[in-house]
Amino acid sequence: MPASPPSKPGAKRTRKAAAPAARASGPLIDRIFDDVRSLIEQQSLEIGERLPSVRAMAASMAISNETVLRAYDKLTAAGYLEARRGSGFYVSPGARQAGAPASQQRWNGPSARVAWGHLLQAEGPHDGSALGTLPAEWGGADVLSEALRAVAARPRRSLFDYADVRGWLPLREALSARLRTAGIGAAAEQIVTTAGATDALDLIVWSFLYQGQYVVVEEPGPFIHTQRLLANGLWILRVRRLEDGPDLEQLAQLCEQYRPKALFCSSVLQNPTCTSMSPRNAHRLLRLAEQHDLWIVDDDACGDLLPRARQGAVTRLAALDHFERVIHVGSFSKTLAPGLRSGFLAANSQRMERLLLMRSVGAIHSSLLTDQLVHHALTEGGYEPHCERLRRKLAASGKALLTKIRARGWQARDTEAGMYLWTSFGDDVDARAVADVLRADGMMLATESVFSSDGADRHVRLNVARTDDAMLDRIAAAVAKVAE
């Protein structure tokens, strides 16, 4: 083996690097990785020491050059080795720290914390009630596992080329068929697949809205709507969300005074209230939009959680409007897995032209792998039974939680569906003060201020699938402390 350069001037060299001993089990690449890592951590290999060449290592272990090269590459990616062009692989200067835990030194710069971060990720073991997701054990693991196996067995040539900017055609055809069951007529050419509903909203904002324009959001409403619009420099107008949709009288006044360009709303299982728009209000809203030249983004991210028995009591706006003024947004993040990041939008051909232009210079298209996974889930029979199980679980959990809430003297509207209960601890109880007490004790709440701008904190959003008795007890103790 060629001589190894010293790790630093004057370093003693007493031996040369030895090839790792082959062990009896485990993939060869991982065995080489583990053995070299152990030699480094035990200081049997010194910083700067050259490892046996790929060919020499392969010959000594009677394995292929490719196997050794992949093991060395893995060690390099992990920080244990560094590759020197034309010379070989050496123990890297940072190898001793490569496997150590990340430094716990605190960041001294400006805080990166956002007011809604605890709605996306739990910061502690008692934060589940604030989250906007279902428990992992409720997710579509079985559906996705089957989809992964099926997709992995197919030829993968399609992944090596760009796809249609709209997304994978078979998925768009499946989405078109699924939308028809909800009374929405959208051809595959009218659909764009996206990385979740948030990506769809981002594309819409980027395509049609400009800094300084007025737009309307529901209040309370999803923080994503407001924050994405604010980030684009838009002026936000807020319309009250009532039990059967937006307050149309207030919306008419806003339209007459400010002439906003668009309304962002949810016709089905609105976040955070889980209320749905009545057919009567949907018709009235569309007439008002036509009168004031207002177009509408209908965020249907939670729509697949609506029980079948309730379908006739609600109306999605695109089913009435036929995409004259409505852009419909859907998502599979709530039902399958938040980390999957899969959604779509549907619009008329005129708007689609602009959307595709902006898409082509942005993300280009959605993930083909994700599109194929969702397509398999939709077309092979796994998705709808999974959603039906979620609906039953949510209905049972919501009913049980509502009973416990009312037993404590709190109030919440019974929507009989969806992931949340919009809960009040009483007219005289400041929910933010309750949240502050709980935060000091290591528990987070999703208070009204995250979803609203009026400064009042009369409500909290409780996740019906994640709020257990222990959490309710802690909340009750905090309410009692605030009321003292």
C-alpha positions as a printed NumPy array, in Angstrom:
array([[  0.   ,   0.   ,   0.   ],
       [  1.385,   3.44 ,  -0.875],
       [  2.736,   5.505,   1.979],
       [  0.172,   7.661,   3.794],
       [  0.835,  11.372,   4.316],
       [  1.199,  12.344,   7.971],
       [ -1.828,  13.909,   9.615],
       [  0.324,  16.883,  10.55 ],
       [  4.05 ,  17.69 ,  10.532],
       [  5.982,  15.545,  12.977],
       [  3.199,  13.002,  13.509],
       [  4.461,   9.538,  14.327],
       [  3.671,   6.802,  11.844],
       [  3.857,   3.377,  13.392],
       [  1.767,   1.288,  10.984],
       [ -0.324,   1.343,   7.848],
       [ -4.088,   1.172,   7.481],
       [ -5.426,  -2.338,   7.47 ],
       [ -8.358,  -3.591,   5.454],
       [-11.483,  -4.132,   7.561],
       [-12.195,  -7.693,   8.495],
       [-15.234,  -9.088,   6.705],
       [-18.042, -10.088,   9.044],
       [-20.542, -12.835,   8.59 ],
       [-23.746, -10.861,   8.188],
       [-25.226,  -7.645,   6.828],
       [-24.924,  -6.013,   3.381],
       [-21.309,  -5.758,   2.266],
       [-21.437,  -1.981,   1.85 ],
       [-22.745,  -1.508,   5.385],
       [-20.187,  -3.972,   6.784],
       [-17.304,  -2.032,   5.232],
       [-18.837,   1.238,   6.416],
       [-19.202,   0.007,  10.004],
       [-15.709,  -1.503,  10.128],
       [-13.95 ,   1.603,   8.795],
       [-15.995,   3.822,  11.07 ],
       [-14.991,   1.678,  14.073],
       [-11.307,   1.866,  13.108],
       [-11.575,   5.651,  12.917],
       [-13.491,   6.033,  16.191],
       [-11.072,   3.716,  17.979],
       [ -8.196,   5.782,  16.501],
       [ -6.768,   2.741,  14.747],
       [ -6.917,   4.946,  11.663],
       [ -5.437,   8.417,  12.105],
       [ -6.588,  11.722,  10.675],
       [ -5.161,  12.14 ,   7.192],
       [ -4.318,   8.462,   6.79 ],
       [ -4.827,   6.967,   3.365],
       [ -7.091,   3.938,   3.064],
       [ -6.317,   0.981,   0.82 ],
       [ -7.161,   1.664,  -2.785],
       [-10.541,   0.531,  -4.036],
       [ -8.873,  -2.235,  -6.057],
       [ -6.673,  -3.402,  -3.184],
       [ -9.547,  -3.439,  -0.716],
       [-11.732,  -5.372,  -3.156],
       [ -9.017,  -7.928,  -3.778],
       [ -8.336,  -8.421,  -0.068],
       [-12.011,  -9.066,   0.635],
       [-12.739, -10.965,  -2.616],
       [-15.548,  -8.587,  -3.552],
       [-16.215,  -6.222,  -6.457],
       [-14.567,  -2.82 ,  -6.914],
       [-18.063,  -1.288,  -7.165],
       [-19.011,  -2.513,  -3.681],
       [-15.913,  -0.974,  -2.112],
       [-16.363,   2.287,  -4.026],
       [-19.955,   2.614,  -2.83 ],
       [-18.862,   1.948,   0.752],
       [-16.137,   4.603,   0.488],
       [-18.641,   7.038,  -1.014],
       [-21.003,   6.393,   1.884],
       [-18.186,   7.032,   4.375],
       [-17.322,  10.232,   2.541],
       [-20.933,  11.428,   2.615],
       [-21.022,  10.71 ,   6.376],
       [-17.908,  12.807,   6.935],
       [-15.475,  10.021,   7.837],
       [-13.44 ,  10.116,   4.62 ],
       [-12.449,  12.637,   1.999],
       [-11.694,  11.821,  -1.618],
       [ -8.589,  13.331,  -3.22 ],
       [ -8.651,  13.323,  -6.997],
       [ -6.026,  10.984,  -8.424],
       [ -4.803,   9.963,  -4.98 ],
       [ -7.501,   8.   ,  -3.166],
       [ -9.54 ,   8.169,   0.027],
       [ -8.205,   9.593,   3.3  ],
       [ -9.54 ,   9.898,   6.843],
       [-11.052,  13.379,   6.895],
       [ -9.999,  16.092,   9.376],
       [-13.504,  16.052,  10.89 ],
       [-13.81 ,  12.275,  11.101],
       [-13.678,  12.168,  14.906],
       [-16.792,  14.377,  15.072],
       [-18.668,  12.771,  12.188],
       [-20.667,  10.421,  14.389],
       [-21.009,  12.754,  17.361],
       [-24.375,  14.377,  18.214],
       [-24.97 ,  17.821,  16.755],
       [-23.836,  20.72 ,  18.893],
       [-26.433,  22.015,  21.332],
       [-25.027,  25.543,  21.251],
       [-27.898,  27.973,  20.999],
       [-28.363,  30.344,  18.08 ],
       [-27.595,  33.904,  19.132],
       [-29.103,  35.599,  16.091],
       [-32.708,  36.694,  15.51 ],
       [-35.349,  34.151,  16.5  ],
       [-36.623,  32.013,  13.653],
       [-39.702,  30.949,  15.596],
       [-43.046,  31.652,  13.947],
       [-46.386,  31.966,  15.658],
       [-47.791,  28.903,  13.909],
       [-44.833,  26.519,  14.136],
       [-46.473,  24.444,  16.865],
       [-49.377,  23.719,  14.488],
       [-46.988,  21.888,  12.161],
       [-44.611,  20.09 ,  14.522],
       [-44.951,  19.131,  18.159],
       [-42.309,  20.717,  20.365],
       [-42.992,  18.389,  23.276],
       [-44.909,  15.236,  24.236],
       [-48.045,  17.181,  25.209],
       [-48.474,  19.339,  22.087],
       [-50.615,  16.981,  20.002],
       [-53.822,  18.925,  20.524],
       [-52.406,  21.915,  18.633],
       [-51.311,  19.976,  15.575],
       [-53.13 ,  20.118,  12.259],
       [-52.423,  16.484,  11.411],
       [-53.791,  13.075,  12.301],
       [-51.792,  10.62 ,  14.436],
       [-49.267,   8.557,  12.509],
       [-51.136,   5.349,  13.337],
       [-54.211,   6.802,  11.632],
       [-52.304,   7.602,   8.432],
       [-52.399,   5.691,   5.198],
       [-49.317,   3.554,   5.881],
       [-50.877,   0.38 ,   4.467],
       [-52.181,   2.192,   1.391],
       [-48.837,   3.867,   0.758],
       [-46.823,   0.703,   1.419],
       [-48.82 ,  -1.163,  -1.197],
       [-48.438,   1.786,  -3.592],
       [-44.668,   1.893,  -3.023],
       [-44.34 ,  -1.811,  -3.808],
       [-46.412,  -1.463,  -6.965],
       [-44.553,   1.615,  -8.22 ],
       [-41.153,   0.057,  -7.458],
       [-42.055,  -2.953,  -9.637],
       [-42.799,  -0.799, -12.694],
       [-40.288,   0.34 , -15.3  ],
       [-38.87 ,   3.664, -14.139],
       [-37.897,   5.2  , -17.472],
       [-40.428,   8.003, -16.972],
       [-38.439,   9.35 , -14.014],
       [-35.481,  10.143, -16.284],
       [-37.369,  12.708, -18.381],
       [-39.375,  15.808, -17.608],
       [-43.113,  15.222, -17.556],
       [-46.09 ,  17.283, -18.611],
       [-46.03 ,  20.528, -16.66 ],
       [-49.547,  19.661, -15.456],
       [-48.282,  16.485, -13.761],
       [-48.632,  12.778, -14.496],
       [-51.546,  12.233, -16.883],
       [-52.921,   8.992, -15.333],
       [-53.239,  10.749, -11.961],
       [-54.956,  13.747, -13.522],
       [-57.401,  11.404, -15.24 ],
       [-58.102,   9.702, -11.903],
       [-58.594,  13.096, -10.237],
       [-60.996,  14.118, -12.998],
       [-63.079,  10.999, -12.332],
       [-62.982,  11.618,  -8.589],
       [-64.086,  15.238,  -8.964],
       [-67.075,  14.094, -11.047],
       [-68.366,  12.165,  -8.024],
       [-68.453,  15.512,  -6.191],
       [-70.377,  17.125,  -9.047],
       [-67.327,  18.956, -10.426],
       [-66.683,  18.598, -14.157],
       [-62.956,  19.045, -14.761],
       [-61.1  ,  17.432, -17.642],
       [-57.571,  16.155, -17.079],
       [-56.281,  19.176, -19.026],
       [-57.849,  21.461, -16.404],
       [-55.916,  19.891, -13.522],
       [-52.376,  20.547, -12.258],
       [-50.863,  18.26 ,  -9.622],
       [-48.901,  20.032,  -6.881],
       [-46.814,  19.416,  -3.763],
       [-49.824,  19.75 ,  -1.466],
       [-52.493,  22.431,  -1.22 ],
       [-49.922,  24.985,  -0.049],
       [-47.984,  24.622,  -3.291],
       [-51.217,  25.049,  -5.243],
       [-52.027,  28.249,  -3.341],
       [-48.505,  29.518,  -3.94 ],
       [-48.84 ,  28.922,  -7.687],
       [-52.198,  30.714,  -7.794],
       [-50.89 ,  33.745,  -5.911],
       [-47.775,  33.928,  -8.065],
       [-49.818,  33.654, -11.266],
       [-52.629,  36.13 , -10.692],
       [-51.985,  38.537,  -7.823],
       [-49.649,  41.49 ,  -7.531],
       [-48.255,  43.607,  -4.735],
       [-50.663,  46.204,  -3.389],
       [-53.874,  44.459,  -4.518],
       [-56.706,  43.703,  -2.082],
       [-57.752,  40.121,  -1.342],
       [-60.238,  38.686,   1.159],
       [-59.683,  35.813,   3.592],
       [-62.053,  34.224,   6.064],
       [-61.663,  34.963,   9.767],
       [-60.946,  32.745,  11.539],
       [-59.167,  30.976,   8.718],
       [-56.028,  29.009,   7.83 ],
       [-52.838,  30.85 ,   8.718],
       [-51.331,  29.608,   5.436],
       [-53.774,  31.748,   3.432],
       [-52.959,  34.945,   5.288],
       [-49.207,  34.449,   5.553],
       [-48.765,  33.498,   1.902],
       [-50.702,  36.557,   0.759],
       [-48.843,  38.876,   3.12 ],
       [-45.535,  37.512,   1.851],
       [-46.551,  38.62 ,  -1.647],
       [-47.223,  42.181,  -0.49 ],
       [-51.018,  41.97 ,  -0.774],
       [-53.484,  43.907,   1.343],
       [-55.612,  41.573,   3.451],
       [-59.312,  42.117,   4.049],
       [-61.107,  39.786,   6.445],
       [-64.656,  38.485,   6.344],
       [-66.263,  36.677,   9.292],
       [-66.697,  32.95 ,   8.906],
       [-70.185,  31.966,  10.017],
       [-71.65 ,  28.518,  10.544],
       [-72.695,  28.187,   6.884],
       [-69.917,  30.11 ,   5.166],
       [-68.571,  33.664,   4.934],
       [-70.684,  36.596,   6.144],
       [-72.016,  37.724,   2.776],
       [-73.295,  41.08 ,   3.979],
       [-69.864,  41.987,   5.286],
       [-68.247,  40.632,   2.113],
       [-70.518,  42.813,  -0.038],
       [-69.467,  45.88 ,   1.95 ],
       [-65.794,  45.016,   1.528],
       [-66.281,  44.54 ,  -2.216],
       [-68.038,  47.879,  -2.612],
       [-65.397,  49.755,  -0.608],
       [-62.15 ,  48.089,  -1.737],
       [-62.928,  46.104,  -4.927],
       [-60.741,  43.11 ,  -3.968],
       [-59.453,  40.769,  -6.641],
       [-60.009,  37.414,  -4.938],
       [-61.554,  35.571,  -2.002],
       [-59.756,  32.637,  -0.348],
       [-62.238,  30.367,   1.434],
       [-63.246,  26.757,   2.098],
       [-66.668,  25.436,   1.222],
       [-66.188,  22.112,   3.074],
       [-64.773,  21.5  ,   6.598],
       [-63.12 ,  24.873,   6.91 ],
       [-59.992,  25.142,   9.038],
       [-60.216,  25.826,  11.996],
       [-63.994,  25.726,  12.529],
       [-64.851,  22.551,  10.538],
       [-67.986,  24.284,   9.264],
       [-69.24 ,  23.795,   5.71 ],
       [-70.975,  26.144,   3.303],
       [-74.677,  25.626,   2.722],
       [-75.911,  25.328,  -0.894],
       [-77.95 ,  28.517,  -0.413],
       [-74.937,  30.503,   0.742],
       [-72.815,  29.035,  -2.056],
       [-75.298,  30.288,  -4.683],
       [-75.441,  33.715,  -3.046],
       [-71.658,  33.928,  -2.843],
       [-71.247,  33.205,  -6.546],
       [-73.836,  35.842,  -7.474],
       [-72.001,  38.365,  -5.306],
       [-68.681,  37.411,  -6.914],
       [-70.113,  37.96 , -10.384],
       [-71.554,  41.323,  -9.359],
       [-68.196,  42.568,  -8.054],
       [-65.888,  40.764, -10.517],
       [-64.361,  38.684,  -7.722],
       [-62.708,  35.329,  -8.337],
       [-62.572,  32.648,  -5.644],
       [-60.05 ,  30.066,  -4.459],
       [-61.898,  27.194,  -2.764],
       [-59.457,  25.32 ,  -0.497],
       [-60.847,  21.779,  -0.212],
       [-57.859,  20.316,   1.659],
       [-60.074,  18.565,   4.236],
       [-62.953,  17.688,   1.911],
       [-62.221,  13.962,   1.733],
       [-62.921,  13.737,   5.467],
       [-66.573,  14.733,   5.014],
       [-68.873,  11.742,   5.754],
       [-70.892,  10.413,   2.839],
       [-74.122,  11.131,   4.69 ],
       [-73.233,  14.834,   4.749],
       [-72.359,  15.157,   1.068],
       [-75.83 ,  16.295,   0.066],
       [-75.884,  19.06 ,   2.688],
       [-72.881,  20.917,   1.248],
       [-71.931,  22.254,  -2.146],
       [-68.451,  22.797,  -3.484],
       [-68.291,  26.076,  -5.337],
       [-66.777,  24.639,  -8.514],
       [-69.782,  22.304,  -8.859],
       [-72.023,  25.364,  -9.232],
       [-69.645,  27.733, -10.972],
       [-68.093,  25.335, -13.533],
       [-64.791,  27.21 , -13.093],
       [-66.056,  30.549, -14.348],
       [-64.707,  32.297, -11.241],
       [-63.571,  29.444,  -9.002],
       [-60.204,  27.721,  -8.734],
       [-60.581,  24.458,  -6.83 ],
       [-57.719,  23.208,  -4.615],
       [-57.453,  19.688,  -3.202],
       [-54.946,  17.763,  -1.103],
       [-54.023,  14.283,   0.123],
       [-51.795,  15.524,   2.948],
       [-54.535,  15.323,   5.583],
       [-55.725,  11.872,   4.584],
       [-52.627,   9.919,   3.473],
       [-49.578,  11.573,   5.047],
       [-48.47 ,  15.202,   5.54 ],
       [-44.95 ,  14.307,   4.433],
       [-46.215,  12.988,   1.092],
       [-46.955,  16.57 ,  -0.069],
       [-49.526,  15.799,  -2.734],
       [-52.325,  18.04 ,  -3.949],
       [-53.832,  19.569,  -7.058],
       [-55.739,  22.512,  -8.457],
       [-58.419,  22.707, -11.128],
       [-59.285,  25.791, -13.176],
       [-60.694,  26.884, -16.531],
       [-58.575,  26.865, -19.684],
       [-58.013,  30.626, -19.65 ],
       [-56.547,  30.598, -16.155],
       [-54.741,  27.343, -16.866],
       [-52.654,  29.036, -19.554],
       [-51.189,  31.482, -17.042],
       [-50.803,  28.823, -14.352],
       [-48.831,  26.564, -16.686],
       [-46.559,  29.398, -17.757],
       [-45.666,  30.188, -14.147],
       [-45.362,  26.494, -13.311],
       [-42.893,  25.91 , -16.124],
       [-40.498,  28.541, -14.755],
       [-40.975,  27.46 , -11.145],
       [-41.196,  23.87 ,  -9.964],
       [-41.541,  22.662, -13.626],
       [-43.93 ,  19.928, -12.499],
       [-44.814,  17.96 ,  -9.392],
       [-42.946,  14.842,  -8.283],
       [-43.67 ,  12.008, -10.703],
       [-42.97 ,   9.481,  -7.969],
       [-45.534,  11.096,  -5.672],
       [-48.051,  11.334,  -8.529],
       [-47.646,   7.613,  -9.205],
       [-48.073,   6.695,  -5.538],
       [-51.288,   8.706,  -5.224],
       [-52.574,   7.333,  -8.526],
       [-52.149,   3.772,  -7.271],
       [-53.894,   4.637,  -4.002],
       [-56.846,   6.149,  -5.88 ],
       [-57.251,   3.529,  -8.577],
       [-56.461,   0.266,  -6.776],
       [-59.207,   0.614,  -4.183],
       [-57.191,   1.502,  -1.111],
       [-57.834,   5.22 ,  -0.75 ],
       [-61.608,   5.409,  -0.362],
       [-61.844,   2.615,   2.258],
       [-59.013,   4.327,   4.137],
       [-60.913,   7.643,   4.077],
       [-64.064,   5.921,   5.264],
       [-62.167,   4.508,   8.242],
       [-60.831,   7.985,   9.018],
       [-64.339,   9.461,   8.862],
       [-65.678,   6.892,  11.321],
       [-62.761,   7.393,  13.704],
       [-63.058,  11.175,  13.555],
       [-66.814,  11.047,  14.113],
       [-66.409,   8.809,  17.183],
       [-63.476,  10.809,  18.591],
       [-65.206,  14.117,  17.942],
       [-68.411,  13.002,  19.65 ],
       [-66.502,  11.728,  22.692],
       [-64.388,  14.889,  22.94 ],
       [-67.439,  17.14 ,  22.578],
       [-69.139,  15.338,  25.469],
       [-66.071,  15.835,  27.685],
       [-65.756,  19.494,  26.702],
       [-69.377,  20.252,  27.527],
       [-69.114,  18.33 ,  30.79 ],
       [-66.453,  20.848,  31.836],
       [-68.728,  23.779,  31.027],
       [-66.926,  24.734,  27.82 ],
       [-68.624,  25.339,  24.482],
       [-67.938,  23.92 ,  21.03 ],
       [-70.039,  23.658,  17.884],
       [-71.007,  20.101,  16.92 ],
       [-70.109,  19.843,  13.23 ],
       [-70.312,  16.01 ,  13.301],
       [-67.266,  15.771,  11.032],
       [-63.686,  16.835,  10.531],
       [-60.506,  17.016,  12.576],
       [-61.203,  19.925,  14.932],
       [-63.49 ,  21.333,  17.583],
       [-63.521,  25.141,  17.761],
       [-63.741,  25.493,  21.512],
       [-64.459,  28.322,  23.958],
       [-63.664,  28.127,  27.679],
       [-66.3  ,  30.782,  28.387],
       [-66.927,  34.407,  27.487],
       [-64.86 ,  35.676,  30.41 ],
       [-61.851,  33.392,  29.859],
       [-58.959,  34.641,  27.729],
       [-57.745,  31.635,  25.75 ],
       [-54.366,  33.274,  25.183],
       [-53.828,  33.559,  28.92 ],
       [-54.692,  29.873,  29.242],
       [-52.21 ,  29.081,  26.484],
       [-49.512,  31.122,  28.229],
       [-49.979,  29.11 ,  31.431],
       [-49.777,  25.857,  29.495],
       [-46.753,  26.991,  27.492],
       [-44.864,  27.635,  30.706],
       [-45.719,  24.055,  31.669],
       [-44.547,  22.61 ,  28.332],
       [-47.835,  22.331,  26.432],
       [-48.942,  24.283,  23.351],
       [-52.454,  25.279,  22.266],
       [-53.719,  26.457,  18.887],
       [-55.34 ,  29.719,  19.974],
       [-57.616,  31.974,  17.954],
       [-54.863,  34.532,  17.39 ],
       [-53.155,  32.137,  14.961],
       [-56.264,  32.101,  12.774],
       [-57.554,  35.628,  13.33 ],
       [-56.36 ,  39.223,  13.507],
       [-58.872,  40.942,  15.769],
       [-56.707,  40.509,  18.873],
       [-59.333,  38.553,  20.791],
       [-58.577,  35.019,  21.926],
       [-61.961,  33.521,  22.725],
       [-61.386,  30.112,  21.135],
       [-58.857,  27.336,  20.682],
       [-58.715,  24.669,  18.002],
       [-58.621,  21.175,  19.511],
       [-57.573,  18.225,  17.365],
       [-60.178,  15.541,  18.049],
       [-57.782,  12.71 ,  17.221],
       [-54.976,  13.926,  19.492],
       [-56.634,  15.546,  22.521],
       [-56.72 ,  13.003,  25.347],
       [-58.012,  13.14 ,  28.909],
       [-54.618,  14.093,  30.338],
       [-54.475,  17.097,  28.026],
       [-58.002,  18.119,  28.978],
       [-57.06 ,  17.94 ,  32.655],
       [-54.069,  20.181,  32.098],
       [-56.148,  22.638,  30.087],
       [-58.8  ,  22.691,  32.836],
       [-56.142,  23.413,  35.458],
       [-54.851,  26.311,  33.361],
       [-58.385,  27.671,  32.879],
       [-58.923,  27.551,  36.638],
       [-55.648,  29.36 ,  37.257],
       [-56.543,  32.128,  34.788],
       [-59.98 ,  32.5  ,  36.355],
       [-58.55 ,  32.986,  39.872]])
